Amino acid sequence: MELYNTLTKKKETLKPLKEKVGLYTCGPTVYDYAHIGNLRTYIFEDILKRSLYYSDYQVEHVMNITDVGHLTSDEDTGEDKVEASAKRKKMTAFELAEYYTKAFKENAADLNILPPDIYVKATETIKEQIDLIKLLEEKGFTYTIKDGVYFDTSKLENYGELANLKDVELKPGARVEVKEKKNSTDFALWKFSKPEEKRQMEWDSPWGTGFPGWHTECVVMAHKYLGVPFDIHCGGVDHISVHHTNEIAQSKAAFGENLAKLWMHGEFLNLKDQKMSKSKGGFITLYDLKEKGVSPLAYRYLVLGAHYRSKLNFSKEAIENAKNGLHNLQNKVGQLESSKGDISPSYKKEFQAALSDDLDTPKALEITWRMLKDKNLDEKTKRATVEDFDRVLGLDLEKMKEGPLEEIPEDISNLAKQREKERAQNNFQRADEIREEIRKKGYLVEDTKDGYKIKKL
């Protein structure tokens, strides 16, 4: 399998270090719902893992849950995102983190994202994080100032290699500075609690009461379960210049090794030509899509149609096209004879080659459609082959029953959409009236985790 390595800026052949491919994926910071831009990254990582399984690799997958230490600024300033959100929502930080962790897992299940082998919370590894900072201190890479313990990036050769940072970018002023920092790129390993502010999440340490830095958390959690180095580290492109750069710095300083051999990053989902961002507002959640009658798997289909390293523009037209594309695919599969046949070896080879070429999902989809339209293949072979492909695509195609999907009349569809709008505005009495109107016309609206479904009575 050839995968693009952000560190070396080229595709490389995967050569697992152990029997299982060690895979670490940066998980959610659980202070709010994940938006669909975040979820695009998790779908890409799911495709990676499914493709590894498809090519007969074994995988050990670890994902962190950041429930403390992620500040509102990458420059170690501002409030802790979880603590700040908990204050606004009048919840404890632990309650809030648990609530949004559950919501994230629900989103992942709706999108057919396979769960990791290990979920690990940052708050579960505080002792190990303190131990890592002690080790960095012993090796001369730390210093302490008024607000915390910092990593001295000037002590490390080739700092910033992942992001291809130039020397000019490492000079003072390149990032927002914390007073007393020696270098603008130095980052917090341990932040002290402010005397005037009682935090809910804080711990004693050799340096004072406080909490760990976000970059330290991931190094510890990855090292604890996968060792150093491990095979693949994934995240969004926004992690390259700061978060993953600082993970590498700590690993090299502490263990003399890069944290991972291969670094993979998913591109942004754009909304009106700007990346979707919680901090800037104007983001869309999976729950928003479901309220509008969009199946999570339609969004997955949209994501599959673009390479993970290319930007993807989200629009009403794009998601409608994805809905139609998924419906047509389901309809095509549903028309096939459901008894199992033999998988087409030639199409399987093509499909696997596309995935092995840095996860080329657009090509994999094209191969899927071409196979289904191939007049030289019988129905049983097509059915067996598409269900085999769906081990990676994750579109629940094996659930398609024999027989075409029924076309719903436009007036019924419009009434169902109107009902969803009323429900979104908490006008439940009006929503029930519309549901009854639909029933009188001979159709039933059912609410499911994937949105509503319309059936003929």
Secondary structure as UniProt FT lines:
FT   STRAND          2..5
FT   TURN            6..9
FT   STRAND          10..13
FT   STRAND          20..25
FT   TURN            30..31
FT   HELIX           36..54
FT   TURN            55..56
FT   STRAND          58..66
FT   TURN            74..75
FT   HELIX           81..89
FT   HELIX           93..110
FT   TURN            111..112
FT   STRAND          118..121
FT   HELIX           122..124
FT   HELIX           126..138
FT   TURN            139..140
FT   STRAND          142..145
FT   TURN            146..147
FT   STRAND          148..151
FT   HELIX           153..155
FT   TURN            157..164
FT   HELIX           167..170
FT   TURN            172..173
FT   TURN            179..180
FT   TURN            184..185
FT   STRAND          187..192
FT   TURN            195..196
FT   TURN            206..207
FT   STRAND          210..212
FT   HELIX           214..226
FT   STRAND          230..236
FT   HELIX           237..239
FT   HELIX           240..244
FT   HELIX           245..255
FT   STRAND          260..266
FT   STRAND          269..271
FT   TURN            272..273
FT   STRAND          274..275
FT   TURN            279..280
FT   HELIX           286..291
FT   TURN            292..293
FT   HELIX           296..304
FT   TURN            308..309
FT   STRAND          312..314
FT   HELIX           316..334
FT   HELIX           345..356
FT   HELIX           361..373
FT   TURN            375..376
FT   HELIX           379..393
FT   HELIX           397..399
FT   HELIX           410..424
FT   TURN            425..426
FT   HELIX           428..440
FT   TURN            441..442
FT   STRAND          443..448
FT   TURN            449..450
FT   STRAND          451..456
//
